[in-house]
Amino acid sequence: MPVSILGSEKQKDTTVQVDKNAGLTRGEAAAAGGFGKDGKLEQCSTLVKNPDANLLSGPANTFISLTRDEKKKTEPNAGAIWICSGLSNSLKDKAPETKEGLNQSAKPNFNLDASFIYITSKSDGDDDLGLAKGSVGNITNSAFGTIKSTNIRVIARDGIKLVTGTDKTNEKSGPKATFKGIDIIAGNDDSYLQFMVKGNNLIDFLKEAMEEISALAGTLYTATKNQDVLNNAVKNHVHTVIGAGVGVVALPIPLPVTTVVTAQAVPDPGTAVAGAFTGMTAAEFTMKDCETHKRNLKNITRRYLDPTGKDDEFVLSRYNKVN
């Protein structure tokens, strides 16, 4: 589809009576197509008609054209159907004049037309529309369907499906190597395009991860409680002094033999029991539990966050992206 106003024809007399105060240029007056129900003059463009096109026109710049794709019109099997409301809508003067006084005609335009549906059996649709490539890419020489307007609503009383990859062959009955997903690109900017999240899988991952973290907190609580028992035993323990013997006290002045007390430190029973218990639980339970938690968390991460895992568990979509 072209992106400029092309073609011209000799200006014809119009039977439409134009109020001198309407503020229209000569070209606008020539393009005036009549009055609406509210009595206001409405502008209408003149559409360039391809020689082999079937054209149906209506009021207020509405057209249906059975034609050929503009860029592929010299190629076979490049038919197109164009349905438009608001031809050249963004132009104030919808029928501008040339210097020679000829009225210029408009062609369908993806940027200037207000609303349109365009379907074709062969085109370079993405490039014609100036669309970002995304992960789907820009197609060329392929069947293409487009709907464009300032605001679009798709409404269903039941459900809506966006489906890709339904056929085993392309429109030419040729083999199709693979299928592509769906890109949602706001602002026509694919710089930050990311895979969409599959909600159920994400919930399963978060639940399992939270359960494992909760179990890990329980292990830490038990280990801390046992350590507290040992800490209290160490804090409150005392050494017991036992035994007596005979000896000589070494002093600068010799003294007679006397009886001296000798001391021997022995383990405190309470401290010994607490230490043995804490060491046993650390070796047999706490350390083993920690190893188990590490393995479980690693397994959960592999199942849900590793792209090489199963499709039915991986939290991201394999095909569909959004920015």
C-alpha positions as CSV (number, residue, x, y, z in Angstrom):
1,M,0.0,0.0,0.0
2,P,1.4,3.4,-0.9
3,V,2.0,6.1,1.7
4,S,1.3,9.2,-0.4
5,I,-1.6,10.8,-2.2
6,L,-1.2,9.9,-5.9
7,G,-3.1,10.3,-9.1
8,S,-5.0,13.3,-10.5
9,E,-8.0,14.0,-12.7
10,K,-9.5,17.2,-14.2
11,Q,-11.6,19.0,-11.7
12,K,-15.3,18.5,-12.4
13,D,-18.2,20.9,-11.6
14,T,-19.9,20.0,-8.4
15,T,-23.6,20.4,-7.8
16,V,-23.1,20.7,-4.1
17,Q,-24.0,24.2,-2.8
18,V,-21.2,25.4,-0.5
19,D,-21.7,28.2,2.0
20,K,-19.1,30.8,1.4
21,N,-18.6,31.0,5.2
22,A,-17.9,27.3,5.5
23,G,-14.1,28.0,5.4
24,L,-13.3,25.4,2.8
25,T,-10.6,25.7,0.3
26,R,-11.3,25.3,-3.4
27,G,-10.0,21.7,-3.3
28,E,-12.1,21.0,-0.2
29,A,-15.1,22.3,-1.9
30,A,-14.5,20.2,-4.9
31,A,-14.2,17.1,-2.7
32,A,-17.4,17.8,-0.8
33,G,-19.7,14.9,-1.2
34,G,-22.9,16.2,0.3
35,F,-24.6,16.9,3.5
36,G,-25.0,14.7,6.5
37,K,-28.2,14.3,8.5
38,D,-27.2,17.1,10.7
39,G,-27.0,19.4,7.7
40,K,-23.2,19.8,8.0
41,L,-21.0,19.5,4.9
42,E,-18.8,16.5,4.9
43,Q,-15.6,16.1,2.9
44,C,-15.1,13.1,0.7
45,S,-11.9,12.0,-1.1
46,T,-11.8,10.7,-4.6
47,L,-10.3,7.2,-4.6
48,V,-7.9,6.1,-7.3
49,K,-9.4,3.0,-8.8
50,N,-7.2,0.2,-10.1
51,P,-8.2,-0.8,-13.6
52,D,-9.2,-4.3,-12.5
53,A,-10.7,-3.4,-9.1
54,N,-14.3,-3.7,-8.1
55,L,-15.1,-0.6,-6.0
56,L,-18.1,0.1,-3.8
57,S,-18.3,3.6,-2.3
58,G,-20.6,5.1,0.3
59,P,-21.1,8.3,2.2
60,A,-18.6,9.9,4.5
61,N,-15.5,8.4,2.9
62,T,-16.5,4.8,3.1
63,F,-15.2,2.3,0.6
64,I,-14.9,-1.4,-0.1
65,S,-12.4,-2.4,-2.8
66,L,-11.8,-5.8,-4.3
67,T,-8.4,-5.2,-5.8
68,R,-4.7,-6.3,-5.9
69,D,-2.1,-5.6,-3.3
70,E,-0.4,-2.4,-4.3
71,K,3.2,-3.6,-3.9
72,K,2.5,-7.1,-5.4
73,K,0.1,-6.0,-8.1
74,T,2.5,-7.2,-10.9
75,E,2.6,-10.7,-9.3
76,P,0.0,-13.4,-9.7
77,N,-2.3,-14.4,-6.9
78,A,-1.9,-11.2,-4.9
79,G,-5.5,-10.3,-4.4
80,A,-6.7,-8.0,-1.7
81,I,-9.9,-6.8,0.0
82,W,-9.8,-3.3,1.6
83,I,-12.7,-2.1,3.7
84,C,-12.3,1.5,4.9
85,S,-14.1,4.2,6.8
86,G,-12.4,7.6,6.7
87,L,-10.2,7.6,3.6
88,S,-7.4,10.2,4.1
89,N,-9.1,11.1,7.3
90,S,-6.0,12.8,8.8
91,L,-5.8,15.3,5.9
92,K,-7.7,18.5,6.3
93,D,-7.9,19.0,2.5
94,K,-9.0,15.6,1.3
95,A,-8.9,16.6,-2.4
96,P,-5.8,18.8,-2.8
97,E,-5.1,20.5,-6.1
98,T,-2.1,20.5,-8.2
99,K,-0.6,23.7,-9.6
100,E,-2.4,22.9,-12.9
101,G,-5.8,23.0,-11.2
102,L,-6.2,19.2,-11.2
103,N,-7.9,17.5,-8.3
104,Q,-5.7,14.9,-6.8
105,S,-7.1,11.5,-5.9
106,A,-6.2,9.3,-2.9
107,K,-5.1,5.7,-2.6
108,P,-5.6,3.6,0.5
109,N,-3.0,4.6,3.1
110,F,-2.1,2.7,6.3
111,N,-1.2,6.0,8.1
112,L,-3.9,8.4,6.9
113,D,-7.0,6.3,6.8
114,A,-9.1,6.4,9.9
115,S,-10.2,2.8,10.2
116,F,-9.7,-0.1,7.8
117,I,-9.6,-3.9,7.4
118,Y,-7.1,-5.2,4.9
119,I,-6.7,-8.8,3.9
120,T,-4.5,-10.1,1.1
121,S,-3.2,-13.3,-0.2
122,K,0.3,-11.9,-0.7
123,S,2.0,-8.9,0.8
124,D,4.8,-7.6,3.1
125,G,2.4,-6.6,5.7
126,D,4.7,-5.9,8.7
127,D,7.0,-3.7,6.7
128,D,4.0,-1.9,5.0
129,L,2.6,-1.1,8.5
130,G,6.0,-0.3,10.0
131,L,5.7,-2.8,12.8
132,A,8.5,-3.9,15.2
133,K,9.8,-7.4,14.5
134,G,9.4,-8.8,17.9
135,S,10.1,-12.5,18.3
136,V,7.5,-13.5,15.6
137,G,9.4,-11.5,13.0
138,N,8.3,-9.6,9.9
139,I,6.7,-11.7,7.2
140,T,7.2,-11.1,3.5
141,N,5.4,-12.5,0.4
142,S,2.7,-14.2,2.5
143,A,-1.0,-14.0,3.2
144,F,-1.7,-11.2,5.7
145,G,-4.7,-9.8,7.6
146,T,-4.8,-6.4,9.2
147,I,-7.3,-4.3,11.2
148,K,-6.3,-0.8,12.3
149,S,-8.1,2.1,13.9
150,T,-7.5,4.6,16.7
151,N,-9.3,2.4,19.2
152,I,-10.1,-1.3,18.8
153,R,-12.3,-3.5,20.9
154,V,-12.7,-7.2,20.5
155,I,-15.8,-8.4,22.3
156,A,-17.2,-11.9,22.7
157,R,-20.4,-12.9,24.6
158,D,-18.7,-16.2,25.3
159,G,-14.9,-16.6,24.8
160,I,-12.0,-15.3,22.7
161,K,-9.2,-17.5,21.4
162,L,-5.9,-16.3,19.9
163,V,-4.5,-19.4,18.2
164,T,-1.4,-20.1,16.1
165,G,-0.1,-23.2,14.3
166,T,-3.4,-24.8,13.4
167,D,-2.4,-26.0,9.9
168,K,0.4,-28.4,8.8
169,T,1.0,-26.4,5.6
170,N,1.1,-22.7,4.6
171,E,-1.4,-20.9,2.3
172,K,0.6,-22.3,-0.7
173,S,0.2,-25.9,0.6
174,G,3.9,-25.9,1.3
175,P,5.4,-27.5,4.4
176,K,5.5,-25.4,7.5
177,A,8.7,-25.9,9.5
178,T,7.4,-24.6,12.8
179,F,4.8,-22.3,14.2
180,K,5.3,-19.0,16.0
181,G,3.8,-17.6,19.2
182,I,2.0,-14.4,20.0
183,D,3.7,-11.1,20.7
184,I,2.0,-8.3,22.5
185,I,4.0,-5.2,21.8
186,A,2.8,-1.9,23.4
187,G,4.1,1.2,21.8
188,N,5.5,-0.7,18.8
189,D,8.7,-1.1,20.9
190,D,10.1,-4.7,21.2
191,S,13.2,-3.7,23.1
192,Y,12.0,-5.3,26.4
193,L,10.0,-8.2,25.0
194,Q,9.9,-11.0,27.5
195,F,8.2,-14.4,27.7
196,M,4.8,-14.4,29.4
197,V,4.4,-16.2,32.8
198,K,2.1,-19.3,33.1
199,G,0.2,-18.5,36.2
200,N,-0.6,-22.0,37.5
201,N,3.0,-23.1,37.2
202,L,4.2,-20.0,39.0
203,I,1.7,-20.6,41.8
204,D,2.9,-24.3,42.1
205,F,6.5,-23.2,42.2
206,L,5.9,-20.5,44.9
207,K,3.9,-22.9,47.0
208,E,6.5,-25.7,47.0
209,A,9.3,-23.1,47.5
210,M,7.5,-21.6,50.5
211,E,6.9,-25.1,52.0
212,E,10.6,-25.9,51.7
213,I,11.6,-22.5,53.2
214,S,9.1,-23.1,56.1
215,A,10.7,-26.5,56.7
216,L,14.1,-25.0,56.6
217,A,13.0,-22.4,59.2
218,G,11.8,-25.3,61.4
219,T,15.2,-27.0,61.2
220,L,16.9,-23.7,62.1
221,Y,14.5,-23.3,65.1
222,T,15.3,-26.8,66.4
223,A,19.0,-26.2,66.0
224,T,18.8,-22.9,67.8
225,K,16.8,-24.4,70.6
226,N,19.3,-27.2,71.2
227,Q,22.2,-24.7,71.1
228,D,20.4,-22.6,73.7
229,V,20.3,-25.7,76.0
230,L,24.1,-26.1,75.6
231,N,24.6,-22.3,76.1
232,N,22.7,-22.4,79.4
233,A,24.6,-25.4,80.7
234,V,27.9,-23.8,79.9
235,K,26.8,-20.6,81.5
236,N,25.7,-22.2,84.8
237,H,28.3,-25.0,85.2
238,V,31.0,-25.0,88.0
239,H,34.2,-27.1,88.4
240,T,34.4,-29.6,91.4
241,V,37.7,-29.6,93.4
242,I,38.6,-33.0,95.0
243,G,41.6,-34.9,96.5
244,A,44.4,-34.2,99.1
245,G,48.1,-35.1,99.4
246,V,51.4,-34.4,101.1
247,G,54.0,-32.1,99.7
248,V,56.5,-29.4,100.3
249,V,55.7,-25.8,99.6
250,A,58.7,-24.2,97.8
251,L,59.4,-21.0,99.6
252,P,62.6,-19.0,100.0
253,I,62.6,-20.0,103.7
254,P,62.4,-23.8,104.3
255,L,59.3,-24.8,106.2
256,P,58.5,-28.1,107.7
257,V,56.7,-30.7,105.8
258,T,53.0,-29.9,105.8
259,T,49.8,-31.1,104.2
260,V,48.7,-29.4,101.0
261,V,45.5,-29.7,99.0
262,T,45.8,-30.7,95.3
263,A,43.0,-29.8,92.8
264,Q,41.7,-31.9,89.9
265,A,39.2,-30.5,87.3
266,V,36.6,-32.9,86.1
267,P,33.8,-32.4,83.5
268,D,30.5,-31.0,84.8
269,P,27.8,-33.7,84.3
270,G,25.2,-31.2,83.1
271,T,27.5,-29.6,80.6
272,A,28.7,-32.9,79.3
273,V,25.1,-34.2,78.8
274,A,24.0,-30.9,77.0
275,G,27.1,-30.9,74.8
276,A,26.7,-34.6,73.8
277,F,23.0,-34.0,73.0
278,T,23.7,-30.9,70.9
279,G,26.5,-32.6,69.0
280,M,24.3,-35.7,68.4
281,T,21.3,-33.6,67.0
282,A,23.6,-31.5,64.9
283,A,25.2,-34.6,63.3
284,E,22.2,-36.8,63.0
285,F,19.4,-34.3,62.3
286,T,20.3,-30.6,61.7
287,M,23.0,-31.2,59.1
288,K,21.1,-33.9,57.3
289,D,17.9,-31.8,57.2
290,C,19.9,-28.9,55.8
291,E,21.3,-31.2,53.0
292,T,17.7,-32.4,52.3
293,H,16.4,-28.8,52.1
294,K,19.3,-27.9,49.7
295,R,18.4,-30.8,47.4
296,N,14.7,-30.0,47.5
297,L,15.2,-26.4,46.7
298,K,17.6,-27.3,43.8
299,N,15.0,-29.8,42.5
300,I,12.2,-27.2,42.7
301,T,14.3,-24.6,40.9
302,R,15.2,-27.1,38.1
303,R,11.6,-28.2,37.6
304,Y,10.0,-24.7,37.4
305,L,12.8,-22.3,36.4
306,D,15.1,-24.3,34.1
307,P,14.0,-23.8,30.4
308,T,15.3,-27.3,29.6
309,G,12.6,-28.8,31.9
310,K,9.2,-30.0,31.1
311,D,6.7,-27.7,29.4
312,D,4.0,-28.6,31.9
313,E,6.1,-27.3,34.8
314,F,8.2,-24.5,33.4
315,V,6.8,-21.1,34.6
316,L,7.3,-19.3,31.3
317,S,5.5,-19.6,28.0
318,R,7.7,-21.1,25.3
319,Y,6.2,-19.0,22.6
320,N,4.3,-16.0,23.7
321,K,5.9,-12.7,24.7
322,V,4.9,-9.3,26.1
323,N,6.7,-6.0,26.9
